[in-house]
Amino acid sequence: MIPGFCRDCSAEAGGASRCKACGSPRLLRHAEIAELSVAHVDCDAFYATIEKRDDPSLADKPLIVGGGTRGVVSTACYIARTYGVHSAMPMFKARQLCPDATIIKPNMAKYVEVAREVRTVMRDLTPLVEPVSIDEAFLDLTGTERLHGQSAARSLAQFARDVERKIGITVSIGLSYNKFLAKIASDLDKPRGFAVLGRAEAPSFLAKKPISIIFGVGKVAQERLSRDGFRTIADLQKYDETELMRRLGSEGQRLSRLSRGIDHRKVVPDRDAKSISAETTFNHDIGAMRPLEKILWDLSDRVSARLKAKALSGSTVTLKLKSADFQIRTRARSLNDPTQLARRIFDCGRELLAREIDGTKFRLIGIGVSHLQPAAVADPDDLLDPRGRKAAASERTLDTLRAKFGRDAIVRGIGFEDDSER
């Protein structure tokens, strides 16, 4: 009999189609279930699920979380997905496909807080938690069996129940022996899913999949490989590693190994961020400096808040603009000292923006900070710029007041300033 257990009560699965202890049909069986310990956890329709949790009247309705008519879909609930709506789809198209959908603007502060709660529950399972994005992470539970008194699979099932009961959202889990297969498995049984891919089945399971299932094989690479006769994983499996390296160069080794389910990447906890940024898409194209810089201030303030929350600073500021014809411009400037202050991020971004005001109308603007360093080295006093020291002290006082009374209690921005002061 294939070993397994009930995902709802952890009782042994036995041979029945339902759990004999609680009657649940959610039985998980796999020949290698007690041996596997690398998981990928993905929160189901994360933003939309949180909004439905907070407003039960939305439970049975199609829901889209996204920007205005010119923005894109951040998340669509599973009901809206049946209409063809998906993440990153332009909002106007989503509205056409699902005109009865309820549309909610993203509340990132709320989503980040829920993500922290989920991450905390993950770290109760294992210290080896590698966040991939706000709503997904890899976990390595190797060696935790003695700590938890049960297999990694059972611990993960308990984790899913805890998240659903305590936090009010659902997750889907993929369990395997490496990150590549765990990620694939987590997409097999959504929502509230739990899928397992073992060593014995990996090559045959992968063989019939398109080559695009391999991470890093985008549209351009897929077309190039297709011209060389590689359309499915099975096409890669026909050749040994040496032959694929001869034909495809160094990429051939990676593709050869992944096509056979070999992935030696480790789960690396708390992977360092390379940059922190914020951007927004407008409802109407904008070409004038004044409205653009007002939006840029708000984005700079958001980036500053995130840097401070993570105790980070950065020494390179990058401006991003997308024109009405979807052409992207990126302009960067390095600072003398790393910063985490909104004013300094904004001042640098505004200088970059001023050079791009040439009659072009833009549909998106973004600002980011990279080359991240600890906050301790940020914004050293400049004896030659007493005004700058005063501005920095003022901003930190504002942060203290916001922490006490709430972020929206005190608002500061260029819209409230006299132009002569700048």
N, C-alpha and C positions, 0 to 999 in steps of 0.2 A: 504494500500500500504506500502511495506517495505521501510523505510527511507533510503536515500542514496544521493550520489552526484557524479559529474564527477571529476575524479582525474586530469584531464588536465585543467579545468577552474573553478572548484568548484561550477558550477551550480547545482541546484537540479536535481536528476536523473530522477524523474518521473517514468512513466511505460514503456517508450520506450527502445529499445535495444541500441540506440545511444543517445548521448547528444544532446538535441534540440538546445543548444546554440553554440556548436563548432563542433558537428558531431562525437566526439570521442566515440569509443566503450568501453573505460576504465571507466565503471561505477561501483561504489562501493556501495553495498547495504547490510544492516544487521539490524536485529531488534534491536540490542543493540548498534548500532554504536555511538550514542550520549552519552553512559554511560561509555565506556571503555577508559582507559587512560594509561595502561602499554604497552610499545612497545619494540620490539627487531628490531634493524636496522642492516642490513648486506649488506656491499658493494658487488656488483656483480663482481665475478672474479677479485678482486681488482687490483692485480699487472698487470694482462693482460689488463684490461680495461684502466689503466693509460698508458700503452705502446701503445695501439691502439689510445688513445686520442692524444698522442704526435707524432704518425706516422700514419696518415690517410691511407697510402697505405696498412696497415695491417688490415684494417677494416673488410674485407670479407675473411680473410685467417685464417687458424688454427694457434693459437699462444700458445706456451708453455713458461712459465717463470720458469727457473730452472738451476741447476748446470750442470757440464759436464757429460760425459758418466757415471761416477761413482756416480753422485749426485742423487737428487730426484726432482720431480716436485714440485715447490712452488705453482703455479697456472696455470691452463689451461683455455683458453677462452671457451665459450660455443660451438663454432664450433669444437674445439679439443675434447671436452667432448663427442661429438657424435661418436667419434672413440673409446671411452672407456678410454680415458686418464683422470686421476684424481689426485688431490693433494696427495703428499707423495709417489706416484708411482715411482719406480726406472726409471731414465732417459732412460736407454737402452730399457726398455719395452715400454715406451712412444714413443720412436723413431720407434720401430717396429710397434706399432699400428697406428701411424700417421707419416709416413716417410716424408710427404710434409710439415710438420709443420715448422713454423719459430720459432727458439729457441733463447731466450734472457736471459742473466744472470740477476739475480735480482739486482735492484738499490735501496737498502734499504733507502738511504738518501732521495731519491725522494719520495718513498712511505710514509715514515714517515711524510714528509712535507705535502703531500696531506691528510694524516690521520688527521693532526692537523687542516687543513682547514675544513674538514668535522666535526670534533669535535667542532670547533668554531660555526658552523651553528647549531649544536645540542644544544649548551648551550644558543643560542638565544631563543630556545623554552622553556627550563627548566634547572634549576641548577642541577636537579637530573639526571645526566648522569653517568652511570657506564660502563666504557670501559671493554670489555671482551678480545679483542685482537686488533691488529692494525686496523682491518677492520669491527669490530662489537661492538655494545654497547646496553645496556638496557637504556630506558628512562622512567621516570614517569612524566606524564603531569597532574597529579591530581591537580585541582585548578587553572589551567592556562587558563581556558575558558574566564574568565573576562579580563585577561591580553591581550589575543590575539583576543578577540571578536568572537571566534568560538570554536567548539569542538576540542578535542585532535585529532580526526581522520582527520579533515580538516587541522589542523595545520601540521600534519605529511605529508599529501599529498602535502601541500605547500612546506614543507621542501624538499621532494623528487624532486620537480620541481626546487627548488633553487639550490640544489646540482648538478643536471644535467645541468642547464643553466650556473651557475657560475664556477663550478669546472670541469665539463666535464666528470663525471662518473655517474653511476646509482646505485641505492640502492633498496633493497627489504625490506618490512616492515611487521612485524607481530604485530597485536594489540589484546590485550586481557585484562583480569583483574588480571593476575599475570605473573611472569617471565617465569615459566615453559611453559605455553600455548603460550605466545608471541613468545618464541623461536621456538616452533613447527610451529606456524603460518607463521613465516618468511621464512620457507623452502617450503611452499605449492605452491607458485606462483612466481617462479624465471624465468628469471630476470625481473627487473622493476616491481616487484610484490607488492601487498598489500592485505594481507589476514587477516580475522577477526575470532576469536574464542570467543564466548560468554558463559555466565554461563549456559544457558539453554541447549546448545548442547554439552558441554564439556564431560560429562560422556559417552554419546553414541558415540561421535566422537572417544574418546580414546579407547573404548571397543575393537574395531577390530584391533588396532595397536599392533605390537609385543612389548614385555616387554622391548626390547632394546631401545625403544624410550625414556625411563626414563633416565635422566642424572645420571651417576655413575654406570649404569648397563653395564659393559663391557662384553667381551667374556666369561671370567671365571665365573662371576656372572650369566650370562645368562644361561650357561650350568648347573650351580648348581641349579638355580631356575627351569629350565626345568625338571631336575630330580625329583623335588618336585611337578611337575605338573603345574607350572606357565610358560606358553609360551606367552600368550597374556595378555593385560590389563584386558580383561574380566575375565580371570582366577583369577586375584587379586580382582576384584570387587565382586566376589561371596562370599567373606568372610568379616566380619566386622573387624574393627581395632584391637580389642582385640584378635581375633582368629589368625590374621596374626602375631601379636606380639608373641603369644604363639608358633607359628610354625617357625617364622623367626627371633625372637629376636627383638632388637631395630630397625633393618632395616625394620621390618614389619610395624611399624607405618609410616615411611616415604613413603614406597611403597603404603600403603593403602590410604594415603591422596593424593598423586600424581595421583594415578589411578582414583580418583574422581575429579581431577582438582583442588585440594586444595594445595596451595603453599604460605606460609606466609613470604617468604624471601622478604626483602625490596630492592629497588634499592639504592645502596650505591655509592655515587659519588666518583670519583677519588680513587678507591680501591688501597691501597698501594702495590707496587711491593714487592715480597719476595726475588727476586734475579735478577741480570742482567748478561747475559751471551752471548757468541758468539761461534759458532762452524763452522767447514767446513768439507766437504767430499772430499777426494782426487780422482784424476783421476786414480792414480796408488797407490797401497799399499806402505807404507813407514815404514821402521824399524830403520833407522839411526837417531842418536840424532841431528846432525847438521840441516838437512832439517826440522825436526819436530820443533826444537826450533825457527827457522826462521818464521815458520807459527804461532807458539805460540805467538811470539812477535806481529805480526799483529793483532791477535785476542785480545791480552791483550790491545793493543792500542784502538781497537774498544770498548771494555768494558769500558775502562777508559773514552773515549769520551762520552759514554752514561751516566755514573755516573756523570760526570761533567755537562752534559746538564740537568740532573734532580736534580742537587744540592744534590747528595747523596754520601755516602761512605759505605764501607763494611769491616767487620773484618774476614770473612772466605773466602778463595779462594779454589775453587774446580776444579780439572782437570778431564776431561772426555776423554776417549779413547775407540774407537770401533775397535776390531781386524778384520782381514780378514774373520774370521768365525763368525762375528757378535756378539762376546762376548763383553760386555761393562764393562769397568773398571772405577770406580770413586774414586778419592783420594782427600782428603780435608785437609786443614791446617788452624788453627786459627792464626791470627796476633796479636801482642801485642797492636797495635792501628789500628783503621779503616783507610782505604786508598781509594783514588780514582786515584792514580798515576799509569800510565801504567808500569813504571819500577818496582815498588814494586809488582804489580800483576804478572808481568812476572817473576821476580826473584823467587817468591814463586812457581809459576807454573812450572818453569824450574827445581827446586829442586824435585818436585813431579814427573815430567817427567823422570828425570835421573834414578830414582829407577825402572822405568818400562821398560827401554831399556834392553831387555833380549833375543833379537833375534826375538821377535814377530813383525809381520808386521801389521800396522794399516791402516784402511781406513778412519777414522775420528778422529779429535781432537777438543776439546772444552775447554773453560776456563770460569769460572763464579765467581761472588762475591755475597755473601749472608750476612745475619745478617746486613741489611742495616740501616744506621743512617744518620742524617743530615751532610752535607758537612762541617759544622762549626767545627766538632770534628775530622776531617780527618787530618792525617799526621802531628802531632805535632812535633816541632823541637826536635831533639835529640842531646844534647850537646856532647855526646860521639861519634857521627857519623857525623863529619863535611862534609864528602864526600856525605853522604846521603842528608844533607841539600842543598848542591850544586846541586846535581842531581835533587832534587825536584824543586829548583828555576829555573833550566835550562828547565825542562819540562813545567813549568807554563809560562815561556817566549815563548817557542815554541807554546803553546796554544794561546797566545796573537797574535803571528805572523800569525798563521793559521786562526784565526778569522778575521784578516785584509786582508790576501791575498788568502785565500781558503785552505781547508784541504790538497789538493794535491800539493800545492805550495812548501811545505817543508816536506820532508820525512826523518824520523829517524828510524833506526832499527838496529838489531844486525848484519845485513849483511854489514853495513857500519863501523863497529867497529873493532878495533884491539883486537884479543883474549886476549892479555896480559893485557888489561884494565878491564877484567871481572874476 
